């Protein structure tokens, strides 16, 4: 095989070592990779160093960056950049400042005039300075002449044929001029300088060689001194006059400036006062507006509370009206105004006709002309079934109707009818009493101890509660058996009545109500409606109290000897029987009780007396519109709500 070089290859080119070379190929590859790795690492380190150096040289502190950062301008900064400064000084302030500036300017001018007058020399001082200068110049000239004479050598001049004398005179003159130039700047120069030529002429005239002219010069000097003194005095007078005028002018300007400044200050103070008044007025208006808004807000909040309270009060009133039951009755004369008055009430369903149950009692079932009454009437009979007269005599301390016996017959008839047993309270009302049953219900249902009156057992339709029907117990009353049942095992009144009501042979077969039970004593209760004692326009009894009154009449036999009306008698009898008497003086407004019922705007349940239809309904209408009951919570809420609505309307109108 030929060893000649291949085409395109240089003869001196490196020969790739063969496998038979002393260094293996693996080591050569490792070295090659190592060189490449080191080179790349070096380049990377150089790049990192370059970046770090650039970061170092380009580093800026935080405050530098903050300073170079774009500033945050507020709206006020923008306004100042665009519109310039906000000049808020008023014209009055500028006028005051301008007047103060004029005063200061006048003061500066006065100070300058004083300085000029103080430091400016007078003509006399100038003349004295000039004379002193001339005297000094004369002394200097005399010394120079003496020195020249001392140096003058006449014999030498004669020896030199006059040539030396001329040179000597020139020398003296040159020294004279030189000395003059030397002292020229040291001479005092007055404010009004004198011409040097004039001084030289004066010096020549005053110190000339000719002695004959000295006297003339002295005369001239005296004349000039007199003239100078005269002119100086005149100048001083002129200066004094000018200073006085300037002073007077300055004082006038100063006074004018003060007046103007005072006026400007007064105007400024007046304007400031007006502004303060406006600000105060605006502040008061703003405060009033805020107070009105707050008041309106409170009224609205109160209105919302009242609406919620009103809803609860309506529900509570419904419950009270349903819980309390009234049996209302009236005793009517068959003639006179009472039938017509009750008929008018019946037509409008007011008065006793608004109760849960009502009844009208009279001594006859028809009217005097034989016609029937326009409403049901229970006829009252005597003990033997005979007719009863409602005409009674007047007597007693207060000369009242002695109607005790009549009403005792009425109460017996009430018990006979028996409808009162189905209600909590029995209310006797005179026909001429303006009566509001719902107001009375709220009092009885919300006030203690009246709100403790309730049924302890169901009321049977047919009451049969006399003797037990069970064999062997015929002599035992139903009431005794009920009491025994209550004592055995703690049975309630309702449960005991139910057990005793079982038919024989199980039990007695008694049909009883809670009258047969052992109940709290306060269940027999009545109300005292006047501080003078019970009055008859309205009488209120619990059903147990009226039953005990009828049953206990024999015990009150000792009271029959008194000339009392029915209200006085029943009050004293119930006290004697031990019934519960409760004073409630805000349920009736009556003249006989020391009150004035008309126009019926008080918070009562009954107003008395109103004996014709017009007066009765006038009272009823006024009380319905402007009054309410003692415990009428809904009416009080409605009144407050109406007041709030009126206040809100007034604020909206304003």
Buried (B, 14 or more C-beta within 10 A) or exposed (E): EEEEEEEEEEEEEEEEEEEEEEEEEEEEEEEEEEEEEEEEEEEEEEEEEEEEEEEEEEEEEEEEEEEEEEEEEEEEEEEEEEEEEEEEEBEBEEBBEBBBEBBEEBBEBBEEBEEEEEEEEBBBEBBBBBBEBBEBBEEBBEEBBEEBEEEEEEEEBEEBEEEBBEEBEEEBEEBBEEBEEEEEEEEEEBEEEBEEEEBEEBBEBBBEEEEEBEEEBEEBBEEEEEEBEEEBEEEEEEBEEEBEEBEEEBEEBBEBBEEBBEBBBEBBEEBEEEEEEEEEEEEEEEEEEEEEEEEBEEBEEBBEEBEEBBEEBEEBBEEBBEEBBBBBBBBBBBEEBBBEBBEBBBEEEBBBBBBBBBBBBBBBEEBEEEEEBEBEBBEBBEEEEEEBEBEBEEEBEEEBBBBBBBBBBBBBBBBEBEBBBBBBBBBBBBBBBBBBBBBBBBBBBBBEEBBEBEBBBEBBEEBEBEBBBBEEBEEBBBBBBBBEBBEEEEBEBBBBBBBBBEEEEEBBBBBBBBBBBEBEEBBBBBBBBBEEEBBBBBBBBBBBBBBBBEEBBEEBEEBEEEBBBBBBBBBBBBBEBEBBBBEBBBBBBBEBBEBEBBBBBBBBBBBBBBBEBEBBBBBBEBBBEEBBBBBBBBBBBBEBBEEBEEBBEEEEEE
